[in-house]
Amino acid sequence: MRKPGTDENNVQMTDVVCDFCRSEWTDERPMVEGHRGSTICGKCLATAYMSVVLNDDNTAPTGFTCTLCLEQRDDAGWQSPAHDEAVVCRRCIKQSAGVLHKSDEYNWSKPIG
């Protein structure tokens, strides 16, 4: 997500914020981008991964639309405790974790159980 008033022709790193916690993208806070500018930060992704992938929890409402892939989903997902409209599906959690885990730019690892 982008901050209101962002110049779309000159988007800066700090213009990008996590859809799930609204924290700015920084060198210390990695982000993964979904469709149409949606983003999840490494901290929220780690929480979602631990909840859904490792603990098999489901905090998402039934029939939710994933903030990252924009698909209506029936599988497990993680809903932001701070922003109810931000929900990510298990598939996007796993894909995003794979992207950050493999990135040479960030020292981010998939959480382990």
N, C-alpha and C positions, 0 to 999 in steps of 0.2 A: 504494500500500500504506500501511497505517497502522501506527504503532508499537504494540507490544503494550501493552494497558492504556488505549488511547485511549477517552475518553468519547464514544461515537457521537452523543450528544445535544449535545455541545459540542466539536466537532472544531476544533482550532487549526491554523494554517498549519504550525507545526513538528511537528505530529502526522503529517503526510503526508510520506512518504519515497519516493524513486525505487525502483522495483522492481529496477532494473538496477545501481545503485551504492550504494543505501541512504542517500543524502544527503538532508537535510531541505529542504523547500520554503521558500525565503526570497524576499524582494523581488528579490534578485540572481540567484536560481536558478529560472527559470520551469519550470513543470510542465504536462504535458498529461495529462488523465485518460482512461483507457480504461474498459472495463466493470468493474463491481463494485469500484471503488476502485483499480484498477491505475493506475500513473503512470509516466511517463518524463520525466526532467529534460532541460533544453535541452542540457546537455553530452553526455549519453548519446545524445540524439537526433541531435546534430551528428555524433557518431562513427558512429552507425548509418547516417545519411544518406550520409556520405562513403563508407563501406564498401559498402553495398548499392546505392544509387542511382547514385552517381558512378563507383565502381570495379567495379560488377557482381560484388562478392564475395558469398559465401554462407557464413556461419559457423554457420548453424542446422542442427540435426540433421534428418534426413529425417522427414517426417510430423509436424513439431513442432506444438504448440498455442501460438498467439500469446498472450502475456501480456496484451495490450491488447484484442484483439477476441474472445478466447477460442475462436477457430475453429482447427480442425486445418488446417494449410496444407502445400502441396507446393511452393510457390514459394520464392524466396530470402528469407532473413531474417538477422537479426543476433542472436547469442547473447552475453549479457553475459560478459565474461571473468572477472568476479568472482563471479557467481551463475548457475550453469549452468541453473537452472530458469527464468530470465528470458530470453525470446526474443521478438522482435518481427518481424512480417512486413513485406514491402516495402510493401504497401498501407497499413498503419498508420503506417509511417515517413513515407510521402509525405503522408498526411492530417494527421498530427501536425505535420509541418514546415510545411504550409500554414497550420494554425491558429496556430502561434507566429509565423510570418513576418508574418501579417496583424494580429496583436495590437498594439493601441496601448499596452498595459500594459508590454510588454517590448521591449527593443532586441535582438531576435533575428532573424537572417537565415539563410536556407538557405545552407549551404556551397556554394561554387562550385568547379568543377574546375580 
